Amino acid sequence: MQQLRNIYALSDLERLARKRLPKSLFTYIAAGAGDGTVVSASRHAFDSYKLVPKVLTNVSERNKQVTLFGRPFDAPIGVAPMGIASLCHFDGDRALAKAAARHNLPYVLSGASTTPLEAVLKVNDATWFQAYLSSRWELTAPLLDRLSTSGVKTLVITVDVPVAAIREAERRAGFSVPLKVSPKLAIDALMHPRWLLGSLGRSLLKQGVPHFENIGAGRSGPVFSTSVDHRASRAEFTWDHIKQIREYWKGNLVLKGILRTEDALRAESIGVDGLIVSNHGGRQLGGCVTPMEVLAQIVSAAPNLTVMVDGGVRRGVDVLKALALGAKCAFIGRPVMYGLASHGSTGASHALEVLKREIDIDMALVGCSETHSIDHSFILNPTQAGAP
């Protein structure tokens, strides 16, 4: 596609998505909690770290491969979980899964998705599943059984959403979950006919009203239903529930939303397999610390865990900086969603291709031919006074 040929960086995709999507839906993707400063802070946190290249090393061949929970992937990046992707583009959940499979990268299906996880696994059997779990075991156990039966190998539990966040930008734009149809929302949709017909209209025609398909063991209510509250009982969700889940769930268990070393240590003591250091893309707590500020401490505190990171990744050098601080993988969300919104699975795939290409070139320029060889010696942090 001609437009994608002119996409040279992930930031270019945001412009295309802004044109394609209704303002309300674009705001849902782009905005953060409170005044939105955590979103920009997470991005700029990478700028505080500088790479220190080695020279005169043989980098004629580079190996970007990384192994996570016994499975090799082609690069140390993955697609973060993103809810209601199918509102951004027709069949969005499967489109993202296909894009990740095309590049052999991990894809995390959101619990707030509108495509049954069984259907997504058919197009990408390496799909991880992210869950918002209740404190009520009678709701959690059937979902875990469904995941196991479906063949999900890696469960990612989001632990930083006990209650709904303060997101006034979304409210000003007219967006809410569940969606509430209003004159403002209708006018917004009518002003974006390509999205209205090509995404929403096509979905309604071919698949009917979208429902939350994976919150529990079966189909939940439609995205427009005020009876849907997938945050129910989360405020009472504690470490005791994580321990109970660990005893019941036989697959890989990852906690997403860890930002304190004491929480990392507790996760390790329970038997959790991995962590995603994350502030939910700046969408939960206003004034929250950024993942990059605490990543090295968490890696050091829990050396036996597979520590990953998300939030603010936009360039290949960002990924290398995360690896240098000890992360095994960096997940990206918004740029892939922007690619999906503008060009479907092809656009999402292009976003991943752009980032993979940058990683490959940046590895050569930093003087490293293997991702697992990128360590603290390649990075200068804000407190260091000189070169390593």
C-alpha positions in Angstrom: 0.0 0.0 0.0 1.3 3.4 -1.0 0.6 5.1 2.3 2.6 2.4 4.2 5.6 2.9 1.9 5.9 6.4 3.4 5.8 5.1 7.0 9.4 5.3 8.2 8.9 5.4 11.9 6.1 4.3 14.3 5.2 7.9 15.0 4.0 8.2 11.4 1.2 5.7 12.0 -0.4 7.9 14.6 -1.1 10.5 12.0 -2.9 8.0 9.8 -5.0 6.6 12.7 -6.0 10.1 13.8 -7.5 10.7 10.3 -9.2 7.3 10.1 -10.8 7.0 13.5 -13.6 9.0 15.2 -12.1 11.4 17.7 -13.7 9.5 20.6 -12.1 6.2 19.6 -8.7 7.7 18.9 -8.8 9.4 22.2 -9.5 6.1 23.9 -6.3 4.7 22.4 -4.0 7.7 22.7 -5.0 9.4 26.0 -4.0 8.4 29.5 -5.2 8.9 33.1 -5.6 12.3 34.7 -3.9 15.0 32.7 -2.0 12.5 30.5 1.5 13.3 31.8 2.3 9.7 32.6 1.9 8.8 28.9 4.5 11.3 27.8 6.7 10.6 30.8 6.8 6.9 29.9 8.0 7.8 26.4 10.6 10.3 27.5 12.0 8.1 30.3 13.9 6.2 27.5 15.6 9.5 26.6 17.2 9.6 30.1 19.3 6.6 29.2 22.1 6.7 26.6 23.6 3.8 24.7 27.4 3.4 24.7 28.5 1.6 21.5 31.4 -0.8 21.1 33.3 -0.4 17.9 35.4 -2.7 15.7 33.3 -5.7 16.5 32.0 -8.2 13.8 28.4 -7.4 13.4 28.0 -8.6 9.8 25.4 -11.1 11.1 22.9 -10.2 13.8 20.6 -12.5 15.7 17.5 -10.8 17.2 16.0 -14.0 18.4 14.8 -14.4 22.0 13.3 -17.3 23.9 10.4 -16.8 26.3 9.1 -19.7 28.4 10.8 -22.2 26.1 9.5 -20.8 22.8 11.8 -19.0 20.4 10.7 -15.7 18.9 12.2 -13.7 16.1 12.8 -10.5 18.0 12.6 -9.2 21.6 9.3 -7.4 21.1 5.7 -8.4 21.4 2.2 -7.0 20.9 0.7 -5.8 24.2 -2.9 -6.6 25.1 -5.4 -4.0 23.8 -9.1 -4.1 24.4 -11.9 -3.7 21.8 -9.4 -3.8 18.9 -12.2 -4.9 16.6 -13.8 -1.4 17.0 -10.7 0.1 15.4 -10.8 -2.3 12.4 -12.9 -5.1 11.3 -11.9 -8.4 13.0 -9.2 -6.5 14.8 -8.3 -9.2 17.4 -7.5 -11.8 14.7 -5.8 -9.2 12.6 -3.4 -8.4 15.4 -2.8 -12.1 16.0 -2.0 -12.7 12.4 0.4 -9.8 12.3 2.3 -11.2 15.3 2.3 -14.7 13.8 3.7 -13.3 10.5 6.7 -12.1 12.4 6.9 -14.9 15.0 6.4 -12.5 17.9 4.3 -13.0 21.1 0.8 -11.6 21.0 -1.2 -11.0 24.1 -5.0 -11.2 23.6 -6.8 -8.8 25.9 -9.5 -10.0 28.2 -11.6 -7.1 26.9 -11.6 -8.5 23.4 -14.6 -9.1 21.2 -13.4 -12.3 19.4 -13.6 -15.7 21.1 -10.1 -16.7 22.2 -10.6 -20.1 20.5 -11.0 -18.3 17.2 -7.8 -16.2 17.8 -5.8 -19.3 18.7 -6.7 -20.8 15.3 -4.7 -18.1 13.5 -1.9 -17.8 16.1 -1.4 -20.8 18.4 1.3 -18.9 20.3 -1.2 -16.4 21.6 -0.9 -15.4 25.3 -4.1 -14.4 27.2 -4.4 -11.4 29.4 -7.1 -11.6 32.1 -8.8 -9.2 34.4 -9.7 -11.5 37.2 -12.3 -11.3 40.0 -11.8 -12.1 43.6 -14.7 -14.6 43.2 -13.2 -18.1 42.6 -16.5 -19.3 41.1 -15.9 -16.9 38.3 -12.1 -17.3 38.0 -11.9 -21.1 37.9 -14.2 -21.7 34.9 -12.2 -19.1 32.9 -8.9 -20.9 33.8 -10.5 -24.2 32.7 -11.5 -22.6 29.4 -8.0 -21.3 28.8 -6.5 -24.7 29.5 -8.9 -26.5 27.3 -8.3 -24.0 24.5 -4.6 -24.5 24.6 -3.4 -21.2 26.1 0.1 -21.8 27.5 0.7 -18.4 29.0 -1.7 -16.5 31.2 -1.0 -12.8 31.9 -2.9 -11.4 34.9 -3.2 -7.6 34.9 -2.8 -6.5 38.6 -3.0 -2.7 38.4 -6.7 -2.2 37.8 -8.5 -2.6 41.1 -10.9 0.2 40.1 -11.7 2.3 37.0 -9.1 5.1 36.4 -9.8 8.8 36.1 -9.8 9.4 32.3 -11.4 12.8 31.7 -10.0 13.0 28.2 -12.1 10.0 27.2 -15.2 11.5 28.8 -14.7 14.8 27.1 -14.4 13.0 23.8 -17.6 11.0 24.5 -16.0 7.6 24.9 -16.8 5.1 27.7 -16.7 1.4 28.4 -19.4 0.1 28.0 -20.1 2.3 25.0 -23.0 4.7 25.4 -24.5 5.9 22.2 -25.1 9.6 22.2 -25.7 12.4 19.7 -22.1 13.4 20.1 -20.8 9.9 19.4 -23.1 9.5 16.4 -22.0 12.8 14.8 -18.4 11.8 15.5 -18.9 8.5 13.7 -20.7 10.1 10.7 -17.8 12.4 10.2 -15.6 9.3 9.6 -17.5 7.4 6.9 -14.5 5.1 6.0 -14.4 3.8 9.6 -18.2 3.8 10.0 -18.7 1.6 6.9 -15.5 -0.3 6.7 -15.0 -1.1 10.4 -18.2 -0.7 12.5 -20.7 -1.3 9.7 -18.8 -4.3 8.4 -18.6 -5.8 11.8 -22.3 -5.3 12.5 -23.2 -6.8 9.2 -21.0 -9.9 9.3 -20.6 -10.6 13.0 -23.5 -8.7 14.7 -23.2 -6.5 17.8 -19.8 -7.0 19.3 -19.8 -8.7 22.8 -17.0 -9.1 25.3 -16.2 -12.7 24.6 -13.4 -13.5 27.0 -14.0 -11.8 30.3 -15.3 -15.1 31.8 -16.0 -18.7 30.9 -18.6 -17.7 28.3 -19.8 -14.7 26.3 -20.5 -11.6 28.3 -22.8 -8.7 27.4 -22.4 -6.5 24.3 -20.0 -3.6 24.3 -23.0 -1.2 24.3 -24.7 -2.8 27.4 -24.7 -0.9 30.6 -25.0 -4.2 32.4 -21.4 -5.1 31.6 -18.9 -4.4 34.4 -15.8 -6.4 33.9 -14.3 -4.6 36.9 -16.6 -6.4 39.4 -14.9 -7.7 42.5 -11.4 -6.5 41.4 -10.9 -4.2 44.4 -10.8 -7.3 46.6 -8.3 -9.2 44.4 -5.1 -9.9 46.4 -2.0 -11.9 46.6 -4.0 -14.7 48.2 -5.9 -15.0 44.9 -2.6 -15.1 42.9 -1.4 -17.9 45.1 -4.7 -19.8 44.5 -4.4 -19.3 40.8 -0.8 -20.5 40.8 -1.8 -23.7 42.5 -4.6 -24.3 40.0 -3.1 -23.0 36.7 -0.4 -25.3 35.2 0.8 -23.1 32.4 3.1 -20.1 32.5 1.9 -17.4 34.8 2.8 -13.7 34.3 1.8 -10.7 36.3 1.4 -7.4 34.4 1.6 -4.1 36.2 4.5 -4.7 38.7 6.4 -1.5 39.6 7.8 -2.3 43.1 10.6 -4.7 44.0 8.7 -6.0 47.0 5.9 -7.0 44.7 8.4 -8.7 42.4 9.8 -10.6 45.3 6.4 -11.7 46.4 5.5 -12.9 43.0 8.7 -14.9 42.8 8.0 -16.5 46.2 4.6 -17.6 45.0 6.0 -19.3 41.9 5.0 -16.8 39.2 7.0 -17.3 36.0 7.3 -13.8 34.7 6.5 -10.1 35.2 5.7 -7.3 32.8 6.9 -4.1 34.4 4.2 -1.7 33.3 2.1 1.3 34.3 -0.7 0.3 31.9 0.5 2.7 29.3 -0.1 5.6 31.6 -3.8 4.8 31.6 -4.4 4.0 35.3 -2.6 6.1 38.0 -1.8 9.7 37.2 1.6 10.7 38.6 2.8 7.1 38.4 6.4 6.1 38.0 7.5 5.0 34.6 8.6 1.4 33.9 12.1 2.4 32.8 12.7 4.1 36.1 12.3 0.9 38.1 13.1 -1.9 35.5 16.7 -2.5 36.6 15.8 -2.7 40.3 13.1 -5.3 39.6 15.4 -7.4 37.4 18.0 -7.3 40.2 15.4 -8.2 42.9 14.0 -11.1 41.0 16.7 -12.6 38.8 14.9 -16.0 38.4 11.9 -14.4 36.8 11.4 -13.6 33.1 11.1 -9.8 33.4 9.5 -8.0 30.5 8.4 -4.3 30.0 5.9 -2.2 28.2 5.0 1.5 28.0 6.5 4.2 25.7 8.5 1.9 23.3 8.7 3.7 19.9 12.2 3.1 18.5 14.6 0.2 18.1 17.0 2.0 20.5 14.2 1.9 23.2 14.2 -1.9 22.9 18.0 -2.1 23.2 17.9 0.2 26.3 15.3 -2.1 27.9 17.4 -5.2 27.2 20.4 -3.5 28.6 18.5 -2.9 31.9 17.7 -6.6 32.0 14.3 -7.0 30.2 13.9 -10.1 28.0 11.2 -8.5 25.8 9.5 -5.1 25.3 5.8 -5.0 24.4 4.3 -2.3 22.2 0.6 -1.3 22.1 -0.5 2.0 20.7 1.7 2.0 17.5 0.5 -1.4 16.5 -3.1 -0.3 17.1 -2.5 2.8 15.0 -1.3 0.5 12.2 -4.3 -1.7 12.6 -6.7 1.2 12.5 -5.3 2.6 9.3 -4.5 -0.6 7.3 -5.8 -3.6 9.2 -3.4 -6.6 9.8 -1.1 -5.2 7.1 -0.7 -2.0 9.0 -0.1 -3.7 12.3 2.4 -6.0 10.6 4.2 -3.0 9.1 4.5 -1.4 12.5 6.3 -4.6 13.7 8.5 -4.7 10.6 9.6 -1.0 11.1 10.6 -1.8 14.7 12.3 -5.0 13.8 14.3 -3.3 11.1 15.4 -0.5 13.6 16.5 -3.1 16.2 18.6 -4.9 13.6 20.3 -1.7 12.4 20.8 -0.4 16.0 22.3 -3.7 17.1 25.0 -3.2 14.5 25.6 0.4 15.4 25.8 -0.4 19.1 28.3 -3.2 18.4 26.3 -6.3 19.4 25.4 -9.3 17.2 23.2 -11.1 19.8 20.3 -9.8 21.8 21.3 -11.8 24.8 24.7 -10.1 24.9 23.2 -6.7 25.4 23.9 -5.9 29.0 24.5 -3.0 31.4 27.8 -2.2 29.8 25.9 -0.8 26.8 24.0 1.8 28.7 24.7 5.0 30.7 22.0 5.8 33.2 21.2 9.3 34.5 23.2 8.9 37.7 26.5 7.7 36.0 29.2 10.3 35.6 31.2 8.7 32.9 31.5 5.9 30.4 31.5 2.2 31.5 
